[in-house]
């Protein structure tokens, strides 16, 4: 079932629903166990041999495209060729020529148009199919875009090998600077990522540059939307997204500045190849860490699909291994292609193979817009809160995913559906407005509301919230009281659970943030903890106080970390702790009736 975030006609900001994300604790560092990596083509031997799937050889596979019949086209940059993987797995050469140097690991580049067997390339990179059915190739070191027709004939479509530059204008006279990434939209425009920027070759042949978008872009992908193309690029500064209205957002690489941030303000890595599933999610290669990752843009959530992400480990994590995402290894993955049904193709350059990542579960992706999940015969449990509902996690080890699985098992009910609605950075009023909206539309049978210090402090400073409960206590009591009465009148269950931030309970939780903060490591304000829980009690709303549970856990001589060292969100151990206590409370209080 798809959990879709909604955009109601309310004064509700930053509303997203959760996706299949990665977690920041140790289990996620070695990739996702939920996907499977296999070798689709290539023996691993160095060569230019055509033949069956596992007899064929490559020199350095780079770009990937798929035609309407399901055939896979691979630019073999080291062999200066375009290869085709047929549907039966056999490999043939479509275009390109030249022999392996006797004393080197590559074929020397060249330039020649003509029939495929006589054509020459010089590091063919990105490949994409145009609206005319022809295959277009970013011929990097020849500084031009080549076109291969259905019969394998190669022509120069735009640019010139004798003119490196960034001149816009008619495609015949326009110039390019080491074009690497290539993509096409549904209307027939081509998008080129070259070292100068992002270029567009319109259907009429006019070449233009998108201003202020991209810093030495490498990879590019385009997704269609009702308002126009949405463009993703992987460049020197990270990953950027240009919406149909021209708005640009960025997740930053090391040392760069972004407008968007992964959970915990983590860096995106060193992306190179990129491919969009849709306007909100992409897969990208990181040849520096030898990983392939999945990014959900709406939630700012990164999931390592395969490989071991060690950014500065002298390639110690590189290797070749099929298996689960956790077990798999890549060596200089470059080109990626997102396909339907959770499949990703990877040009694994140094392993000289084309790999496939399958069983990627995108059913819990965060999506903007739309309406809440309504109707149906299932028992709908709705979680509402800020980012502490969903950070650093996949569905299977999120708070909500663990609760859903436990309730189904313990109640023997397969009709229980948990839908989390996330309001990152939004204030307390937005949460309650949305609960009211959702409840009156029949979108919930049980509402679980999380409240923490961030919920209250969204509109003000932490220090003010902690110093004076009178600045927020009366409003909270009144609002929760009204909500409790509304849900009772609609015969909808209600439970409020309160959780601490690391700063509320221990100076050694989120220790990096505390050490680097100007305020330093301070004694937690116990009075705030008491005031928060007393306010919920005074409202009459059912309360599950998890402050004491967190404190008791940290008192043990051996205990897990409950928060990130630099980021305040929950570790996997804390998510399990919250989920277990929530499940017990729901069952103990009879909030889900027996199935009729």
N, C-alpha and C positions, 0 to 999 in steps of 0.2 A: 504493500500500500504506500502511495506517495504522500508524504507529509508536506503540504504546501502552505507556505506562509501567505498571509493575506494582506491586502492593503485596503482597509475599511475606510469609509468616508467619515472618519473621526479625526480628532486632533491627536493622532497617534504617530509618533516618529520612530524611525529606525526599526521597523518591525520585520523580523525574518523568522522563518521556521528552520529547523535544524536539518543538517545534511549528514552524509557518511563521511566523517572527518577523521583526522589522525589525533593521537594523544601525545602529550609532551613527556610522559613518563617513559621509563626504559623500554617496555614492550614494543612501543611504536617505532623506536629508533632503527630497528632492523627490518623495517618494511611491514607491509600488511600481510597477515596470515590468511586473509580472506580472498586474495587473488591468486592466480596460478600463472606461472611463466613457463612457456614452452618455446622450443626452437622451431620456427616455421620453415626456414630455408637456410641452407649453407652448411658445409661440412666443417668449417673453421679453417680449412687449408687455404693458404694464399694462392689465388689464381683467378682465372677468367673462364673457368670451365662451365659450360651449360650442361643441363641434364636433370636428373631427378632431384627432388627437394633436398636430400641430404648428401648427394654427390656433387651438386653444384658448388662452385667456389666463388668468393668475392675478394676484393682487395680492401675496400673501405666503403661499405654502404652508407649513404648519407640521407637522401630525401625519399619520401614515400608518398604515393598517390594510388587511388583505386578507381578503376573505371566502372561503368554502369553494370558490367557483367560480373564484377567481383574479382577481376584480375588485378594483381598488385604490381605497380611499376616502381622500380628502385633505381635511383641514381647511384651508381658505383663510382664515387669520386676518385678513388685511387686507380680504378681501371679505365677511367675516362669513357664510361659506357652507361647506357640506360638499359636495365634488365627488366624482364617481365616474369613474374611468377604466375603461371597459369592456375586455373582453379583446381587442377589435379596435382599441383605442387611442383610441376616441372618448370625449369628455368630456361629462358632463351634470351638472347641479346637482341634488342630492338634497334639500337643505334650506337655508334661509337666504334672506334678501332684503335689499333696500336698494340705493341707487344710489351710484356713485362721486361724492364731492364734486367740484364743478367746479374748486375751487382746491386740491385735496389729492390724495394718492396712496393713498387708502384709502376704505373705506365706513364710515360711522359705525355704532357698535354699538347694539344695542337688546336688548329681551327680549320674547319672545312665544312661547307654545306654540301648537300647531295644525298644520295641514297644512304640508308642507315649504315650499311657495311663500310661505306667510305667516309662517312661524316667523322669529324674530330671535335672533341670537347677539351676544355681545360678546367678541371674540377667542377663538374656538374653538381649542383647542390639541390635547392628546392625544386620540386616538381608539382604541377597542378594541372587539372583538366579545365579547359576553357569551355564556354558555352557552345562552341563549334565542334566539340568532341575531340579536338586536337590536344596533345600533351605539350605543355610549355615547361621549359627548363631554365632555371637561373644558372647560366654558364659563368661562374664566378670570375675566373682569371681572364676570361675573354670579355668581361664587362658588358655582356649582352644577354638578351632573352632569346632563346631558341624555340622554334616550333617544330613539332614532329607530327606529321599528319597520319591518317589511319593506315597508310601504306608504308610508314617508316621513313619517309623523306624528311630531311632536316633542312630548315631554312632559318635565317636570322630574322627574328620578328621585330626586335627593338634594340637599339644600342649598336656599338661597333667595337671590335677588338682593338682597333687602332686609336680609339678616343675614350680614355677614362675620364669621367667627370660627372657633373650633376646638372646638365642642361635639360630643361623642360622643353616641350614643344611637340611637333609631330614625331611619331615613334621612329621614323627613318633617320631623323637628325638628332634625336634626344640621346643623351649619354648617361651611363651608369657607372657606379664605382663599386666594384666587387659585389654584385648582387648575390645574395645568399638565400633568403627566404622568398617563397612564392605562394600566393593563394589566389583564389578566384571567388567572386560573389555570384549570386544567383542570376544577376542580370548580364553577366559577361565581362565585367571589369576585372582586370588583373591587378594584384597588389604585390609590390616588390619591396623587400627589405634589403637595402644596400648600405654601404658604410656611410653614406651621406644622410639617409633618412628613409622615410616611407614614401614610395612613389606609386602612383596610380596610372595604369595604362587603360584608358577608357575604351569602350567598344569602337569608338570612331578613330582610335589610334593616338589620341592626344595624351601626352605624358605630363603629369603634374606632380607636385610634391605637397604632402600634407604638412603644413607649418607646425612647428613646436610639438612634434610628436616623434619621439624616439631619439635615442643617443647610441649611435652605431648599432642599429637593430640587426639581429641575426635571423630570428624566426618570426613568422607571421601567419596568422590564421584569421579567417573571417566567418562570422556567424550572422545569419539573417534574422531580422526582427521586423515587425510591422512598420516601424518607422525608418528602416533603412539598415545598412550593414553596421555591425559591431566588430571592431578590429582589435585583435590582441597581438601584441608583439613581445618577444623576448629580446632584450637588449643589454647593453653594458650596465645599465642601472637597475635591472630587474625585469619585472613584467608590467606592462602598461595596457590599459583598455580604453579605447575611444568609443564612446557611445554614439548612437545615430545622431544625436544632437550636437556632437562635437566635444562633449565633456570628456576629459581625460582623468583617469585615476591610475595610481601606481602602487604596486607592492615592491618594496625596495630590496636591492641586493646589498651586499656588505659595503658600508661606507656611504651609501646613497640615501636620499631623502624620499619618502613616499607619502602619498595622501591617504593610503590605506595601510593597515598593519595586520600581520598574522597575529593570532592570539599570543599574548605575551610580548608584542612588538618584536617578534622574531624576524630575522631576515629571510628572504625568499630563497637564498642560495645563489647559484650561478646558472640560470636557465639559458638554454640555447635553442633547441627545437621546441615548437609549441603547436598545439592543435586543439581546437574548440569542439566540445560536444554540443554546446549551445551558447547562448549569450551570457551565461552565468558560470560556466565551468570549463576548465581547460586541463589538459595533460601536458607536461613539459619534461624535457630531458635536462639533466644537469651533468655534463661530462666532467665537471671538476670533482663532484662527489660520486660520480658513477651511479646515479640513481635516476629513476623515472618517478615523477610525482603527479598527484592530482590536486588541483586547486579549485575549491568552490568560492567563487568571487563574493557572493552575497554574504556568506558567513565569515569570510577571511580565514578559511580553514584549509590546511595543507595535510595531505595524506601521502606518505611515501609508499608507492606501490611496489617497488622492487629495488634491491640494492641496499647497501649499508652506507648511510649518509655521514661520511667523514670528510669534511670540506678541506682540511689541511693535513691529511694523513699520508701525504706522498704517495697517493694512489694505492695505499695499503688495502683499501676495501674493493679494489677492482678485481674482476675475475669472471669466470664463466660457470654458471650453475643454473639449471632449470629447477622448477619446484614451486613451492609457495612463495609469496612475496617476501616473507621473512627469510627464506633460504636462498633466494635467487641472487645472482651477482651479474653485473654488467661491466663492460670495459669500454669507455668512451661512447656511451649512447648519444646519438645526435638527432636524427630525424624521428619524429613521432607522428602517429596518425590516429585520431580518435574515431572509432567506428561505433555503430549501434550495438546494443546488447552487452554493454560493458566491456568491449574489446578494444585494446590499444595495440597498434603495431609499432615496433621499435627497430630502427636501423642501428644495430649494435656494432659500431664501426671497427673497433680494435679486435672484437671477437669474430669479425667477418661473417656475421650472421644476421638474419632478420628474425626477430623474436616477436612473440605474441603474449600479451598480458590479457587474461580472460577472467571472467566472473567478478568483475568490478561491480559492486552493488551501489547503484546510484538512486535507489528507490527512496532514500531519505534526504535527497538533496534539498538545500535551501533554495527556494524560488521566490522572487518578489511578485507582487500583484496577485490577482485572482481572489477567490473567496475561501472562507474557512471550510474545513471538511464537515459537511452536513449530511443528514439522512443516513440511511443504512440501518442494519439491524444490530450492529455491534454495540457493546458497552463502551462509550467514549470517555476516556480519562484524559483530561486536558491539564498540561503543566503550563504555567505562566510565570515569567520572571525575567531577570536580566541574564547576562552572559554566564552566570554561575549555573544556569540550567545546562549549558552546552558549550564546553570549551575543551579543546585538545582531545577529541574523542571520535570514535566510530560509533555507529548505532549500537552495536553489540556490547560495547563497554561504556556507553553513556548511562547516566542515571536513569533516564527514561527507558532505554532499551533493557536494562537489567530489571527494572520494576515490571515492565510488560512481560518479560519472559517468566519472572517469578510468579506473578499473579496468574498467568495462564496455567502454569504447572500446579500451583498449590490449590487453585480453585477449580481445576479441570475445566477451564473455559477457554476455548480457542477464539471466542468472539470479542475478547478485550483488545481495544485499540488505544494506544497512547499517542497523543498528538501534542508535542511541545510547541509553544509559541513564545518566541524569544524577542525581548525588547532591549537590545544592547544600549546602555547609556540613557535609557528613558526613565522618567520619574515615576513615582508611585501612582499618580493619577492615571497615566496611560495604561498601566496594567489593569486597573479596575474598570476603566472605560471599556477596554476590550473584552474583559470577562463578561461584563453586562451585555455587550453587543453579541458575543458568541452564545451566551446562555439563552437569550431571547430568541435566537435563530435556531435553537435546538442542536447546537454543536457540541454539547457537553452533557454527560451524566454525572461526572465527578470532576470538580475543579481543584487542582493542587497549586497553591500560590506560594512561591518562595519570596521571602523578604530578608534582606541583609543590609548592611550599612550603605552599600552603594545604591540600593533602591531609594533610600531616604536622601542621600547626599547628591543625587543626580542634579538637583537644581541649586546646590549650595556647596560650601566647603566642608570637608570632613571634620575639621576642628570645630566648626560651629555646631554641627550635628551632635558631636560627642560632648560638647561643653554644655549645651542647653537642650534638654529633651522637650522643653516647652515650646521650642520653635517648630516642632513637628508632631509631638505627641497628640494634641487635641484633634488635629486634622486626620491623623491616622486612625484614631479610635472611631471618629465619626464615619469615615469612609468605609472602614472594615465592617462596622455595625450595619451600615446600609447594604453593603454587599452581602453580608450574611443573611439579612432579612430577604433580600431579593432572591437569592438562590434557594432559600427555604420555601418561598412562595412558588417557585418553579419546580420544586421537588428535585433539586440538584444537590448532590453532596458537595461538601466544602471542607478543605483542610489547608491551614496555613502552616508552613514549616519555616523556621528561622535558622539561618546558618551564619557562622562567623566568617570574617575575613581573618587572615593570618595576624594582622595587627591587633585584632580584638582579643586574642587569647595567648599569644606568645611572641617574645621579641626574636626568637630564632626561626619562626616560620616566615617565609619570604625573606630570608636572611640577607640576600644580596641587595634587594631593594631597601631594606632597613639600614644596612651598613653604608650605602651610598647616599641615603637621604640626608638632607641638611638637619633633620630632626633626630637622626640616629636611631639607635635601638632604645625605645621607650617602653616603660611598663604599660601594659594594656589597660584601657579604661574599663574596669569591671562595671562601673555604674551605668555605662551605656548599654552593656549586655543586659543588665537587669531591666533598664527602662524600656528597651525594645520589646522584650518578652512580656513585660507587664502591660504594655500598651495593647498588644494583641489580645491578652486575656481580658482586659477591660472592655474590649469591643464585643466580646461574646463569641467571637469566631473560634472554631476548634483549632487548637495549637499543638504542634509538635516542636518542642524546643531542642534543637540539636547542638546548641552551644555546650551543654553539659556532656553530650556524647563525645564531641571533639576534645573537650578538656580531659575527660577520663581516658581517652585513647592516648593523649600526649603524656599523661602521668606514668604510663607503663615504662619499665626500664628499657624494654625493646619495643619500639613503635615505628610505624611507617611515617614518612613525610606526608603531610596532608595537603600542602600547598606547594606551588612551584617556588624555586629558590629566588627567582627574579620577578616572577609574575604571581599575582595573588590568587589565581584560579586553582581549582582542585586538582590534586594528583589522582591517579587511577584508584589508589587506596581510599582516598576520601570519597570518590564517587561511589565505590562499593559500599562504604560505610553509610552514606546518605541513602542509597537505594535500599539497603537491607532494613534500615530503620523505618523508611517510608512504607515499604511492603508490609512490615510487621504492624505498623500503625493502621494502615488501610484495612488489614484483615481483622485486627483486634477490635477496631471500632465498627466493623460491619458496614463499611462504606460502599462495598460492592455486594449486592444481594445475590443469593443463589440463582442460578439460571433456571428460568421457568420451563 
